[in-house]
């Protein structure tokens, strides 16, 4: 494999990869456009990766965002001598998220408004809990026990990438309406279990 140095090319010479299986929600795309507009140096730090024919291997959504912003030139790194299978592998591996976020660090050491503005979904960060009601409590242990008994608990549910955005939007829709999604899920799982 040969890799050229980064160079700026006419945006019209770069071809979107129609077989890239990764999609992005409208909200995330808008955040990406905003991110590039407010921090254009990001493109130099993460140029588009293209093959010999100038088809995007990495950065399809960034290319679309650049087009929406009306940019005339974009930074690319052109790779040569990759087999078709290697190109497909690159497309997938470039879009796979490795590792997990440390939600505790994000919630306590980062500005959550900025993180959301930058495009990170903060579904996992809990709001601060106000324990000031315990200041005047005679029996703090009893108050704490009572609070713990009434605290909602959560479990993590995995979704395939193609279902994630839809699931997130549906959960938000029902949470905004103060629905108890957990009970719905329990009922559905019980029904399915009884069918077995």
NORRA-V858194 format. One record per pair of residues at least 24 apart in sequence whose C-alpha atoms are under 10 Angstrom apart, sorted by sequence separation. I is the first residue (numbers start at 0). J is the second residue. If there is no record, write none. Layout:
i->I j->J
i->I j->J
//
This chain:
i->53 j->77
i->50 j->75
i->52 j->77
i->53 j->78
i->35 j->61
i->39 j->65
i->47 j->73
i->48 j->74
i->49 j->75
i->50 j->76
i->51 j->77
i->52 j->78
i->46 j->73
i->47 j->74
i->48 j->75
i->49 j->76
i->50 j->77
i->51 j->78
i->52 j->79
i->154 j->181
i->32 j->60
i->36 j->64
i->46 j->74
i->47 j->75
i->48 j->76
i->49 j->77
i->50 j->78
i->51 j->79
i->153 j->181
i->31 j->60
i->32 j->61
i->35 j->64
i->36 j->65
i->45 j->74
i->46 j->75
i->47 j->76
i->48 j->77
i->49 j->78
i->50 j->79
i->51 j->80
i->57 j->86
i->152 j->181
i->31 j->61
i->32 j->62
i->34 j->64
i->35 j->65
i->43 j->73
i->44 j->74
i->45 j->75
i->46 j->76
i->47 j->77
i->48 j->78
i->49 j->79
i->50 j->80
i->51 j->81
i->56 j->86
i->151 j->181
i->32 j->63
i->33 j->64
i->42 j->73
i->43 j->74
i->45 j->76
i->46 j->77
i->50 j->81
i->55 j->86
i->56 j->87
i->59 j->90
i->28 j->60
i->31 j->63
i->32 j->64
i->36 j->68
i->42 j->74
i->43 j->75
i->56 j->88
i->57 j->89
i->58 j->90
i->123 j->155
i->16 j->49
i->28 j->61
i->31 j->64
i->32 j->65
i->35 j->68
i->42 j->75
i->50 j->83
i->56 j->89
i->57 j->90
i->13 j->47
i->15 j->49
i->30 j->64
i->31 j->65
i->32 j->66
i->36 j->70
i->56 j->90
i->57 j->91
i->14 j->49
i->28 j->63
i->29 j->64
i->32 j->67
i->33 j->68
i->55 j->90
i->56 j->91
i->57 j->92
i->58 j->93
i->7 j->43
i->13 j->49
i->14 j->50
i->19 j->55
i->28 j->64
i->32 j->68
i->50 j->86
i->57 j->93
i->58 j->94
i->6 j->43
i->13 j->50
i->16 j->53
i->17 j->54
i->19 j->56
i->22 j->59
i->23 j->60
i->49 j->86
i->56 j->93
i->57 j->94
i->5 j->43
i->14 j->52
i->15 j->53
i->16 j->54
i->17 j->55
i->18 j->56
i->19 j->57
i->21 j->59
i->22 j->60
i->29 j->67
i->5 j->44
i->7 j->46
i->13 j->52
i->14 j->53
i->15 j->54
i->16 j->55
i->19 j->58
i->21 j->60
i->5 j->45
i->6 j->46
i->7 j->47
i->12 j->52
i->13 j->53
i->14 j->54
i->15 j->55
i->16 j->56
i->19 j->59
i->5 j->46
i->6 j->47
i->12 j->53
i->13 j->54
i->14 j->55
i->15 j->56
i->16 j->57
i->19 j->60
i->48 j->89
i->5 j->47
i->12 j->54
i->13 j->55
i->14 j->56
i->15 j->57
i->16 j->58
i->17 j->59
i->48 j->90
i->5 j->48
i->15 j->58
i->16 j->59
i->15 j->59
i->16 j->60
i->8 j->53
i->14 j->59
i->15 j->60
i->48 j->93
i->122 j->167
i->2 j->48
i->13 j->59
i->2 j->49
i->15 j->62
i->120 j->167
i->2 j->50
i->14 j->62
i->15 j->63
i->13 j->62
i->122 j->171
i->10 j->62
i->10 j->65
i->11 j->66
i->10 j->66
i->10 j->69
i->11 j->70
i->13 j->72
i->10 j->70
i->11 j->71
i->12 j->72
i->13 j->73
i->9 j->70
i->10 j->71
i->11 j->72
i->12 j->73
i->9 j->71
i->10 j->72
i->11 j->73
i->13 j->75
i->8 j->71
i->9 j->72
i->10 j->73
i->7 j->71
i->8 j->72
i->9 j->73
i->10 j->74
i->7 j->72
i->8 j->73
i->9 j->74
i->10 j->75
i->95 j->160
i->6 j->72
i->7 j->73
i->8 j->74
i->6 j->73
i->7 j->74
i->8 j->75
i->5 j->73
i->6 j->74
i->7 j->75
i->8 j->76
i->19 j->87
i->5 j->74
i->6 j->75
i->7 j->76
i->18 j->87
i->21 j->90
i->5 j->75
i->6 j->76
i->20 j->90
i->21 j->91
i->4 j->75
i->5 j->76
i->6 j->77
i->19 j->90
i->20 j->91
i->3 j->75
i->4 j->76
i->5 j->77
i->18 j->90
i->19 j->91
i->22 j->94
i->3 j->76
i->4 j->77
i->21 j->94
i->2 j->76
i->3 j->77
i->4 j->78
i->16 j->90
i->20 j->94
i->21 j->95
i->2 j->77
i->3 j->78
i->19 j->94
i->1 j->77
i->2 j->78
i->3 j->79
i->1 j->78
i->2 j->79
i->0 j->78
i->1 j->79
i->2 j->80
i->0 j->79
i->1 j->80
i->0 j->80
i->1 j->81
i->0 j->81
i->0 j->82
i->34 j->116
i->35 j->117
i->33 j->116
i->34 j->117
i->33 j->117
i->34 j->118
i->30 j->115
i->31 j->116
i->33 j->118
i->30 j->116
i->31 j->117
i->29 j->116
i->30 j->117
i->31 j->118
i->27 j->115
i->30 j->118
i->27 j->116
i->29 j->118
i->30 j->119
i->27 j->117
i->28 j->118
i->27 j->118
i->26 j->118
i->27 j->119
i->27 j->120
i->22 j->160
i->21 j->160
i->22 j->161
i->21 j->161
i->24 j->164
i->20 j->161
i->23 j->164
i->24 j->165
i->22 j->164
//
